[in-house]
Amino acid sequence: MKSVSWKEMAEAVGVLSIVAGLVLVAWEVRQANHIARTEVIITTLQQWNEYNLSRFENPDVAQLSLIAMNPEDYEITPLVRSRFSGMAWHFVNIAWTSQMAYDAGLLQERDLLNARADLKWSLDFMPGLTPEFLAIFDQIPYMEGVYVFEPLAEVAARRDIPGIKDEPLHEEPVKDSP
């Protein structure tokens, strides 16, 4: 039987210590990424919850939402139009944040699909916001071609073509932030 010298034993312990240290660092990085992803999801949901909470806590926001959902039943004053602009920007910022987080690997595909669906819902069920969404779309040229903004791009493409039908949107998200 061959005896192991103290030097060889120390080298083996050193190698094992390095490997254990690397495993610990990898675990810590994984945990940090998980925490970052969770924080992004929570922040995005808080932005939507902020709006939804204000709808039942603040009668002015509830009224504004009703006007956005049924603009033909109300007079759209300059004040209402200004508030609509703020709502549209809020929804666009949530969508943009979600796209950037997805591109950075902080959101999963389903989270980006939800953000896109939320924007589409806003377009479909709040027609009073459509002019504001289109104004934002016209101001920010990089929105065209960004996955989360495809519903808005579809509306923008149809605005000058009367009678055109909705076509199905792409179903798979792609990383396309500028």
LOSETI-491638 format. One record per atom (N, C-alpha, C, O): residue in one letter; x, y, z. Coordinates in steps of 0.02 Angstrom, whole numbers, plus 50000, padded with zeros to 5 digits. Atoms other than C-alpha are relative to their C-alpha. Layout:
! LOSETI-491638
AXYZ
...
***
This chain:
! LOSETI-491638
M500414994250000
M500005000050000
M500445006250000
M500935006650037
K499604993950009
K500665017149950
K499765005150051
K499165006050061
S500204994949951
S500695030650083
S499945006749964
S500315008249917
V500144993550029
V500025047850042
V500375005250042
V500335005250104
S499624994849964
S501135062550086
S499535005650021
S498985006449994
W500394994249977
W500495077750178
W499895005049944
W499365008249940
K500074995350056
K500805087950023
K499444997949953
K499035002049933
E500525002550045
E499705076849914
E499315000750033
E498825002450000
M500634999449963
M498355076750049
M499775007350001
M499175008649992
A500174992949999
A498405095850061
A499765002349931
A499295006249926
E500224998350068
E498265097449872
E499304997349986
E498895000849956
A500675002950010
A496755085749869
A499485004050038
A498945005450012
V500464996049960
V495925095550009
V499905006949966
V499345009549965
G500054993550034
G496305111849915
G499564999649938
G499145004049927
V500415000950060
V495545105349753
V499264999250020
V498825002249989
L500695000949977
L493995099449847
L499705006650026
L499115007950016
S500244993549975
S493865116549931
S499825004649943
S499315008149946
I500144995850058
I493945125449764
I499364997849966
I498935001949949
V500615002650032
V492615114049689
V499395001750042
V498885003850016
A500564998449956
A491495116449841
A499845007549997
A499265009449998
G500104992850006
G491745135349829
G499645001949935
G499205006149935
L500324998650064
L491265135449645
L499274997750000
L498835001149972
V500695002549995
V489715124949681
V499595005050041
V499025006550023
L500354995149958
L489225137349818
L499865006449961
L499325009249966
V500104993950041
V489475152249701
V499464998949948
V499045003249937
A500515001550050
A488435143849566
A499304999950032
A498825002550003
W500645000249964
W487045140549692
W499775007050018
W499185008650011
E500184993149982
E487095158649751
E499785004149939
E499325008149943
V500194996650061
V487015165149572
V499304997849978
V498895001849957
R500665002650018
R485525153849538
R499465003050045
R498935005050022
Q500484997049953
Q484655160249694
Q499895007449985
Q499325009849987
A500064992950016
A485015178349647
A499585001049937
A499175005649934
N500404999650061
N484285175549473
N499274998650014
N498825001949988
H500695001649982
H482735167549548
H499685005950037
H499105007650024
I500264994249964
I482515182349665
I499875005849952
I499355009149956
A500094994650049
A482745194649521
A499384998749957
A498995003349945
R500595001650040
R481445185549415
R499365001150040
R498875004050015
T500584999249958
T480225185249559
T499845007450011
T499265009450009
E500114992849990
E480465203849591
E499715003349938
E499285007749943
V500264997150062
V480145208049408
V499264998149991
V498855002349973
I500695002250006
I478545197749406
I499565003850049
I499025006250031
I500394996549949
I477945205549568
I499925007449981
I499375010149989
T500044992950019
T478345223149506
T499515001049943
T499125005749944
T500464999450056
T477415220349343
T499284999050023
T498845002850003
L500685001149974
L475905213249433
L499775005850043
L499185007650042
Q500194994349959
Q475945227749555
Q499785005949957
Q499335009649977
Q500214994550044
Q475815239949410
Q499284999049977
Q498905003849976
W500695001350020
W474225231549348
W499545000550061
W498995003350056
N500414999749940
N473585229749526
N499885007250022
N499365008950049
E500084992949983
E473885248249554
E499415003049962
E499005006649990
Y500554997650040
Y472705252149412
Y499344997050024
Y498855000550035
N500625003349981
N471415239149463
N499765002250070
N499165003250081
L500174997749933
L471465244449645
L499715007049998
L499225008550032
S500254993250004
S471215262549599
S499315000349968
S498935005049981
R500675000150031
R469675257749496
R499454999150052
R498915001850044
F500535000749950
F468725252449652
F500105004450061
F499655005150101
E499894995349945
E469515264549775
E499865007249982
E499685011350024
N500054993050021
N469425280349672
N499435000749948
N499494998149892
P500564999350046
P467755285049592
P500195003449934
P499905001949882
D499794996750062
D468645296349466
D500324995149952
D500204995549891
V499685004950043
V469695281949401
V499484995049974
V499504992949916
A500535004550022
A468165270649396
A499595003249944
A499424999949895
Q500374996450051
Q467235283849296
Q500405000549935
Q500144999549881
L499564999550058
L468715286249180
L500034993349963
L500034993149901
S499995006750031
S468775267449150
S499354998749962
S499364995949907
L500645000850034
L466925267349107
L499995004049934
L499755001649883
I499974995950060
I467205281448984
I500454996749947
I500294996749888
A499545003350046
A468675272148907
A499674993949968
A499804992349910
M500335006050025
M467605256548889
M499405001649955
M499234997749911
N500604998150038
N466095265748817
N500045007349979
N499635011450000
P499904992950016
P466725281948739
P499415003249963
P499305009249966
E500564997350038
E465185283648629
E499445002550046
E499015006350024
D500524998049953
D464105286248785
D500185006350040
D499785008750080
Y499774994349960
Y465105300948853
Y500315005349955
Y500525004149899
E499644994650033
E465785317748802
E500734999450019
E500904999150078
I499285000649987
I467665316348784
I500285007150001
I500405010249949
T499744993249990
T468315332648855
T500764999949995
T501064994549997
P499274999950000
P470125338448844
P500304997050064
P500834993850062
L499765002949937
L470325333449028
L499984992449997
L500454989050017
V500065007350007
V469695315848992
V500524997449951
V500844992349964
R499505002050049
R470825314748839
R500704999950032
R501094995450019
S499364999849965
S472305319748948
S500084994150048
S500614991050052
R499985005849955
R471865306449075
R500074993549961
R500434988949982
F499925005850043
F471675293748936
F500734999249979
F500994993649976
S499305000350020
S473425298148880
S500424997050057
S500864992850045
G499645002849943
G474075294549055
G499884992550009
G500344988850023
M500155007249996
M473175277749058
M500364996149946
M500664990949959
A499685003550055
A473835272948888
A500764999450012
A501054994150002
W499295000249985
W475615277548937
W500154994950055
W500644991350051
H499915004849945
H475425267349097
H500004992949972
H500444988949989
F500055006750028
F474885251948999
F500584998449953
F500844992849953
V499425001050045
V476255254248868
V500634998950040
V501054994750022
N499415000849959
N477565255949004
N500024993150033
N500564990150039
I500025006749972
I476995239749085
I500214994949947
I500614990449960
A499835004550055
A477105230848917
A500755000449983
A501084995349974
W499304999050017
W478815238348879
W500464997050053
W500964993850037
T499615002949945
T479495233549050
T500004992449996
T500524989250006
S500045007350007
S478885215849023
S500434997549943
S500774992449950
Q499595002250057
Q479715214648851
Q500745000450018
Q501134995850003
M499294999349981
M481365221248920
M500214994650050
M500764991850046
A499845005249950
A481295209149067
A500044993149966
A500464989049985
Y499975006450037
Y480935194648948
Y500654999649961
Y500994994449961
D499384999950039
D482385199748836
D500614998850044
D501114995950022
A499445000849953
A483515200048989
A499994993250035
A500424991750076
G500055006649969
G482955182549038
G499685000150069
G499734995150105
L500304999549934
L482015188649191
L499264998050002
L498994996950055
L500695002450004
L480275183849131
L499974994049954
L500364993449907
Q500095005850043
Q479685167649056
Q499525001849943
Q499215007149943
E500424998850059
E478745166248892
E499275001250020
E498955005749992
R500714999149980
R477055164548979
R499885006950030
R499345009850021
D500074993349971
D477365180949073
D499965005249945
D499575010049950
L500024995350057
L477715190048909
L499344999349963
L499055004349941
L500655001150032
L476165182148832
L499445003550040
L498985006350011
N500504996649958
N475155188748980
N500045007649990
N499525010849986
A499934992850010
A475855206348957
A499715002049933
A499375007149927
R500274998750067
R475425205748772
R499254999550000
R498905003649969
A500725000949995
A473685199248811
A499685005750038
A499125007950021
D500264994349963
D473435213148938
D499965006249956
D499465009949959
L500024994350045
L473885226248808
L499454999149948
L499085003849932
K500535001350049
K472735217948681
K499325001050033
K498875003850001
W500634999049966
W471335217748811
W499855007550005
W499285009649993
S500104992849995
S471595236448838
S499775002949933
S499345007449931
L500204997650067
L471455239348650
L499294997749982
L498915001649953
D500645002750019
D469935228148630
D499425002650043
D498875003850017
F500554998449954
F468925233248783
F500005007150026
F499565009050065
M499984992949982
M469435251348806
M500115004149937
M500635007249928
P499914996650064
P469145258848634
P500125007550007
P500405010649961
G499864992949990
G469215276348707
G500755001550004
G500965007249993
L499274999149995
L471085273648732
L500354999349932
L500945001149926
T499695001450065
T471405268848550
T500365006049970
T500935005349949
P499634994350028
P471825286448490
P500655001650039
P501155003750010
E499404998649959
E473045288448635
E500544994749987
E501134996449981
F499525005350016
F473855271548602
F500325001349932
F500935000449924
L499734998750067
L474045276148418
L500485006050001
L500985006049965
A499554994249995
A474815293048463
A500674997950030
A501205000150007
I499375002649970
I476095284048573
I500384995949949
I500984996749941
F499695004350050
F476425271348436
F500345004349946
F500895002749924
D499714995650050
D476735285548312
D500615003850026
D501065005549987
Q499444996349970
Q477935294248433
Q500624995650009
Q501184998250010
I499455004549983
I479005278848465
I500084994849945
I499764989649947
P499965004450059
P479555270648302
P500274993050016
P500134988349979
Y499735006649986
Y480475256148386
Y499474995150027
Y499614989250035
M500535004549976
M478805249148450
M499794995149945
M499614989449959
E500185004550054
E478455241948278
E500524994549996
E501124995949995
G499555005750002
G479205224648270
G500174997250068
G500514992150072
V499895002649933
V479265222348459
V499414995550017
V498834997550012
Y500525005249991
Y478305206548505
Y499425002350043
Y498845001550023
V500534998249953
V477325213448653
V499545005449971
V498965006049993
F500394994650029
F476715228148547
F499654998049935
F499355002349902
E500335002150062
E476075217748400
E499265001649998
E499015003749945
P500714998150004
P474245220448449
P499915007549982
P499465009249945
L500034992850015
L474545239248443
L500225001349928
L499925005549894
A499784999250069
A475495237848279
A499454997949951
A499365001049899
E500565002250042
E474015228248205
E499465005449995
E499205006749941
V500504994750000
V472815242048257
V500255005949959
V499875008949920
A499704994450037
A473995255248186
A499994998549925
A499875003149885
A499985001850071
A474135245848021
A499305000449969
A499235001949910
R500695000150026
R472225244648003
R499675006950001
R499155007749970
R500374993749991
R471805262548048
R499865003749935
R499375007549931
D500104996550063
D471975268747869
D499694995549946
D499624997549889
I500285004850048
I471215253347786
I499314998050024
I499254993350063
P500675001749977
P469325252947809
P499804993049979
P499944990849923
G500275006650016
G468515235847817
G500484994350003
G500294988649988
I499535005549997
I470095225647843
I499864995850062
I499704998650115
K500135004549944
K469875210347955
K500634999050042
K501194999750017
D499445001849957
D470955205848103
D500314993649975
D499964988949956
E499655006150018
E472275193148061
E500334997350063
E500485001250108
P499705002849939
P473005181048189
P500715002750009
P501085003649961
L499334997649984
L474555187448277
L500474994150011
L500244988550019
H499515005249987
H476165177648300
H499884997250070
H499685000950115
E500125003149936
E476035165448443
E500644999150041
E500604998050102
E499375001249964
E477875163748491
E500365006650010
E500485010349962
P499634993849988
P478785178148575
P500724999449976
P501014994049974
V499304999750020
V480475183448514
V500335005750038
V499995010550056
K499644994649966
K481805193948597
K500155005349948
K500515004149900
D499924995050052
D481735210148503
D500015007150028
D499815011849994
S499914993249975
S482075224948617
S500585003149963
S501054999649943
P499444996950035
P483185237848534
P500635000050040
P501145002450017
***
